[in-house]
Amino acid sequence: MPRFATALSDRDIVDVLSYIKSTWPADIRARQDEINRLYATQNAAVRDLLDLGRS
């Protein structure tokens, strides 16, 4: 949402999401961790593409 582009830094967003995740039950966190492992390569590739756009 461009209107809020400067409201939170990337670090702030990570902090907020980390807090939210910390409130999840252990089984949900474990399931999310497994999903993250399954998509780690794909997520890294997307991050690399996004970084290329910033250069």
LINPE-V29284 format. One record per residue. N is the residue number from 0. RES is the residue in one small letter. PHI is phi in radians with two decimals (* if undefined). NEAR is the number of other C-alpha atoms within 12 Angstrom. D_FIRST is the distance of its C-alpha to the first C-alpha in whole Angstrom. Layout:
n/res/phi/near/d_first
N/RES/PHI/NEAR/D_FIRST
N/RES/PHI/NEAR/D_FIRST
This chain:
n/res/phi/near/d_first
0/m/*/7/0
1/p/-0.93/7/4
2/r/-1.05/7/6
3/f/-1.86/8/6
4/a/-0.97/10/6
5/t/-1.85/12/10
6/a/-1.17/12/10
7/l/-2.30/16/12
8/s/-1.33/12/13
9/d/-1.01/12/14
10/r/-1.12/12/17
11/d/-1.06/13/16
12/i/-1.10/15/14
13/v/-1.06/13/17
14/d/-1.08/14/19
15/v/-1.12/15/17
16/l/-1.14/15/17
17/s/-1.11/14/21
18/y/-1.10/12/22
19/i/-1.02/13/20
20/k/-1.07/19/22
21/s/-1.15/16/25
22/t/-1.59/13/26
23/w/-1.29/16/26
24/p/-1.09/12/30
25/a/-0.99/12/32
26/d/-1.17/13/32
27/i/-1.23/14/28
28/r/-1.06/17/27
29/a/-1.11/15/30
30/r/-1.13/15/29
31/q/-1.14/18/25
32/d/-1.06/16/27
33/e/-1.14/13/29
34/i/-1.08/15/26
35/n/-1.06/15/25
36/r/-1.12/14/28
37/l/-1.09/13/29
38/y/-1.85/14/25
39/a/-1.00/15/26
40/t/-1.15/13/27
41/q/-1.10/14/24
42/n/-1.11/15/22
43/a/-1.11/15/23
44/a/-1.11/13/23
45/v/-1.14/14/20
46/r/-1.04/14/19
47/d/-1.07/14/22
48/l/-1.11/13/20
49/l/-1.14/12/17
50/d/-1.12/11/19
51/l/-1.09/10/21
52/g/-1.19/9/18
53/r/-1.48/8/18
54/s/-1.42/7/22
